[in-house]
Structures are given as C-alpha cells and as structure tokens.
Amino acid sequence: MEYLLIFGGILIAYTAMRIWFGAKRAKVYAESLKNQQYNVMDPALQKMDQPVKENHRGPIG
C-alpha cells in the first residue's frame, strides 16, 4: 500500500511539473510571437490587392 501511495505521489508530481513547465514554455513562445514584426497574412493581403489577370484559355475539346 505504501508503494502505491509513493508511486501515485510521484506520478502526480511528474504531471504537475510537466504542466507547469509546458505553461512557462508556451508563455515564452507567445511573447516571442508577439514581438515579431512579420504578419502571416501580409502576403495574402498583397495578393488580394493585385488586379486579376485575364484568362486567355479556350474551351477544352
């Protein structure tokens, strides 16, 4: 019974530490993303602003 309690305590401590370190890593990652100047949508917005090219393809067959 004592071994079961020790194993359960170690398992809970391991899970808590994984969650805590994961949250810290996610916070650091979010801060680095916030400080980036590049916006992912910029190329898509630039393509949307360009005029549509004419389609010179004829019918198939």
GIMOPE-V655159 format. One record per run of one state. SS is the DSSP state (2 for helix, 1 for strand, 0 for the rest). FROM is the first residue (numbers start at 1). LEN is the number of residues. If there is no record, write none. Layout:
((SS:FROM:LEN) (SS:FROM:LEN))
This chain:
((0:1:1) (2:2:33) (0:35:7) (2:42:8) (0:50:12))
